[in-house]
Amino acid sequence: MNEWVHDIVMTRMFSGGEWPTVLLFLGMGAIFFLAPMVGYTLHSRFRIGMGMWLLVIKVGLGLLQHTLIGVQALGHTNVRWGDPSSAVMTVQLLFPVLEMAFFLMAMVMFVFGLQSLTKRTEVVPPPERE
């Protein structure tokens, strides 16, 4: 494998770019599943679930970006890295912007989901008088 391809793949995979996504996903999942146990209603967790799906889409975009860069690197084409007319430049510029947009939307949905959680109120019947 070429040295520059190795640098790009290893830098992207092990630089910690996906760790905030993984940690946010685990935190959102914990709150999503623990909220009913603490006494919150089930219907108010929709926004938290939507935020988790946005994080899944973000990870999918990252995998697609890796795939496109790998195909470009393994294909023996005459396109140079940094050439503005190449598809590689589009991948390098567009995908990180999309990933950040999905990450921010997931955080916003999580915050709105936390605000919309409502505590379940149990109605206790009054004691009967004799």
N, C-alpha and C positions, 0 to 999 in steps of 0.2 A: 504494500500500500504506500502511496506517496506520503512524504513527510507532512505536507500541508493538509492533506485529507485527515491524517491521523491527528494532527493538532486540532483541527476543527471539530472532529467527532469527540475526542477526549475532553476538549475544553467545554463543549456543550453538555456532554453527559455528566461530567464530574465537577463542574464548576458550582453546582448548587442552584441552578436555575429553576429546577422543578421542586425543590424542597419546600418553598413557601406554599406552593399549590398542594403538596401532599399534606402538610401540617394543617392548612386551612380546611382541606377536605375531611381529615380525621376529626378536627374540632367541630365542624358542621355536622358530621355524621353522629358524633357523640350527643350533641344537643338535639338533633333530629330524633334519635331513638330514646333518649332519656327524658325528653320533655313530657311525654304522657305518664311516665312513672312518677314524676314530681307533682303531677296534678294539672297539667296544661291540656287544653282541648286538642283533639286530633286534627280538626279542620283548619287550624291556624298555622300549620307547619308547611304549607304549600310553598311559601317563598324561600324557606330554607332548603327544601328539596330542589327547587328551581336553581338555586345557587350551586348546589352540588352538581346538577346536570351541566351547568355552565363550566364548572371546573373540569368535568369529563370531556367536554368539547375542547377546552383549552389544551388538555393533554393530547387529545387526538390531533389538534393542529400542530403541536410540537412533533408528534410522530410523523405526520405528513411532511413536515419541513425536513426532518432527518432523512426521510425516504427520498424526497426530491433532490436533496443535496448529494445523497449517496449515489443515486442514479446518474446525476450529472458528473460526479467524480469518477465513477466507474466507466461511464460511457466515454469513448475516445473521440470527443468532438473538439472542434477548434475554438470553442467559446472560452474566453479568458475570464477569470474571476475579476469582478470589478467593472466589466464592460457594461455600460448602461443599457445597451440594447438586448442583453441576455436575459433569459428567464431566471438565471441564478440571482441576478440583482433584484428581481421582483421578489423572489423567495426571501432573500436576505433582508429586504426592507419591509415587505408587507406582512409576513408571518409574525415577527415580534410585535408589531403594532396590533394585530388581531389578537394575539395571545394576551397582551396587556389589557386590551379592551374587555375580553372575556373575564379576566381575573378581576378587574375593577367592577364589572357588572355583577360577578358572583359575590364580591364583598358587599356591594350595595344591597343585593337581594338578601344576604344574610342579616345585615343590620335591620332592614325592613321586616324580615321574618322574626327577628327577636322582638321588635317593637309590637308586632301583631299577635304575639303569643298572649293568650288570655287564660287566666287561672280558672279552673273548673270550680264552680260553686255548687256544693251539695246542699240540697234543701232538706233540712231536718224538720220532720213534722213536730208540731208542739205536743207536749204531753197532754194526754186526755185527762179531763177532770171527771171525778166521780160524783 
